[in-house]
Amino acid sequence: MQTWQILAICAAIFVIAAVGWYVYQQSRSRHLRSRFGAEYDRAVTDIGDRRRAESELARRENRVNKLEIRPLSVEDRMRFTDRWRLVQSQFVDDPAGAVTEAERLVAEIMGARGYASDTLDERLADVSAAYPDRAPDYRAAHAILRRHFDDGVQTEELRYAFVRYRTLFGELLGGQDEELKRAS
């Protein structure tokens, strides 16, 4: 084989590899954009680099896929629901306390399901991967709670946070069809 033939073959292999890499990257971007929705845009904006943001989102997705997420038993579901009702009734007399308890309850139910529940960052990462539509709600609710402890907030903001926690709580509580939804 002559040198020019070897170079042509090497060039062809390089071009095919480059096209393959490009197609893979485009497919990965489409998948992550579809999977994470607004969280995708938020990650790109926060991180400032699309590739690094996509790597972080893919890491979150892989991590959650490796967790042994388990549905709650009927008893646990009832226990958490009863506790939520108590927290909800507490809101009238102590809105800040109710929102604080809602945060604790979300962390506890996440732990019971098998998600990371030790730190806010772990919980946010897991929520963004498992329930990407709820991640902005969780982030906003926690930000309001943090602002309450720093500077104080109005009751209306605490109500807004509480409603966001309630929405996430409902998702985490799950139902019999939840595992089918996660599988698709």
Buried (B, 14 or more C-beta within 10 A) or exposed (E): EEEEEEEEEEEEEEEEEEEEEEEEEEEBBEBBBEBBBEBBEBBBEEBEEBEEBBBBBBEBBEBBEEBEBEBBEEEBBEBBEEBBEEBBEBBEEEBBEBBBBBBEBBBBBBEBBBBBBEEBEBBBBBBBBBBBBBBBBBBBBBBBBBBBEEEEBEEEBBBBBBEBBBBBBEBBBBEEEBEEEBEE
